[in-house]
Amino acid sequence: MGESLIVYFSRTGENYGVGYVDKGNTEIVAEYVQELTGADLFKVEPTVPYSDKYDVCIKEAKERIGAAPIQATPPDLAPYDTVFIMSPIYWGTYAPEIETAIKDLDWTGKKVRVVSTHEGSGLGKMVADVTRICKGADVDKTGLAIKGSQAKSSKSAVANWL
């Protein structure tokens, strides 16, 4: 697989179908990918944190579509062959902060693998949106969708997908 990077967004607080969590579901799955691949991790952090309340968070996410500032940009992709893009599904695709993080990177020749956490949306439009944004990348069209309520027990599903 060569050198790999995981770019992910995850949040704590109230999660749909899961309740309150101290560690986000996507972060749990990202750590499994890291453990199984040795990939570097980059957590995308919003400049303004989301509410801990799910219903408020979803409204905030909708307002941030197309303009979601983040605390730091991911590292230069030059050393990486493969990049995993991971996010919960918000409004049918990745969290708005993921787009902010990935839109200006050089994706030429990179292999991209997509992972979502969800409670019924599967991958949503995430693979199509990643393909649109990551020009020049070879995006794996299958992706992996993990129910957030099953994140803690998803290590074998992640291993099988890898």
PAVEXTI-487958 format. One record per residue (C-alpha): x, y, z; residue in one letter. Coordinates in steps of 0.5 Angstrom, whole numbers, padded with zeros to 4 digits, always signed. Layout:
N
XYZA
...
***
This chain:
162
+0000+0000+0000M
+0006+0005+0001G
+0005+0011+0006E
-0002+0012+0008S
-0005+0018+0011L
-0012+0018+0014I
-0016+0025+0014V
-0022+0025+0018Y
-0027+0029+0022F
-0031+0026+0028S
-0034+0029+0034R
-0036+0028+0041T
-0043+0029+0044G
-0050+0027+0042E
-0049+0022+0036N
-0056+0020+0032Y
-0058+0013+0034G
-0052+0012+0039V
-0053+0017+0045G
-0047+0021+0048Y
-0040+0019+0046V
-0033+0021+0049D
-0030+0019+0043K
-0033+0020+0036G
-0035+0014+0032N
-0031+0016+0026T
-0025+0017+0030E
-0026+0010+0033I
-0026+0007+0026V
-0020+0012+0024A
-0016+0009+0029E
-0017+0002+0027Y
-0015+0004+0020V
-0009+0007+0023Q
-0007+0000+0027E
-0008-0004+0021L
-0004+0000+0016T
+0001+0004+0020G
-0002+0010+0017A
-0001+0017+0019D
-0007+0021+0022L
-0010+0028+0021F
-0016+0030+0025K
-0020+0036+0022V
-0022+0040+0027E
-0027+0046+0026P
-0025+0053+0028T
-0032+0053+0032V
-0034+0047+0035P
-0040+0044+0034Y
-0046+0044+0039S
-0046+0037+0043D
-0053+0037+0042K
-0055+0033+0035Y
-0061+0037+0033D
-0057+0043+0034V
-0050+0040+0031C
-0054+0038+0024I
-0057+0045+0023K
-0050+0048+0024E
-0047+0043+0019A
-0052+0045+0014K
-0050+0053+0015E
-0043+0051+0014R
-0044+0047+0007I
-0039+0051+0003G
-0036+0055+0008A
-0033+0051+0014A
-0027+0054+0017P
-0022+0049+0020I
-0016+0050+0025Q
-0011+0047+0021A
-0010+0044+0014T
-0007+0037+0012P
+0000+0036+0011P
+0003+0036+0004D
+0001+0029+0001L
+0007+0028-0003A
+0010+0023+0001P
+0003+0019+0001Y
+0001+0014-0004D
-0006+0013-0001T
-0011+0017+0003V
-0017+0015+0007F
-0022+0020+0007I
-0027+0019+0013M
-0033+0023+0016S
-0040+0022+0019P
-0045+0023+0014I
-0048+0030+0015Y
-0054+0032+0010W
-0052+0026+0005G
-0045+0027+0005T
-0038+0028+0009Y
-0038+0034+0014A
-0037+0041+0011P
-0030+0041+0014E
-0028+0035+0010I
-0029+0039+0004E
-0025+0045+0007T
-0019+0040+0008A
-0019+0037+0002I
-0021+0042-0004K
-0014+0045-0005D
-0009+0039-0004L
-0006+0036-0010D
-0009+0029-0011W
-0005+0027-0017T
-0003+0020-0017G
-0006+0019-0010K
-0011+0013-0009K
-0016+0015-0005V
-0021+0010+0000R
-0027+0013+0003V
-0030+0011+0010V
-0037+0014+0013S
-0040+0013+0019T
-0048+0013+0019H
-0054+0011+0022E
-0058+0009+0016G
-0055+0013+0010S
-0049+0009+0008G
-0044+0012+0004L
-0049+0017+0002G
-0046+0022-0004K
-0039+0022+0000M
-0035+0017-0006V
-0038+0022-0011A
-0037+0028-0008D
-0029+0026-0006V
-0029+0024-0013T
-0031+0031-0016R
-0026+0035-0011I
-0020+0030-0011C
-0018+0031-0018K
-0013+0027-0021G
-0014+0022-0016A
-0016+0014-0017D
-0022+0014-0012V
-0024+0007-0010D
-0031+0007-0012K
-0033+0002-0006T
-0032+0005+0000G
-0034+0003+0007L
-0040+0005+0011A
-0040+0003+0018I
-0046+0004+0023K
-0044+0009+0028G
-0047+0004+0033S
-0043-0001+0031Q
-0036+0003+0031A
-0033+0000+0037K
-0034-0007+0034S
-0032-0006+0027S
-0025-0008+0027K
-0026-0014+0023S
-0030-0011+0018A
-0025-0006+0017V
-0019-0011+0016A
-0024-0015+0011N
-0025-0008+0007W
-0017-0007+0007L
***
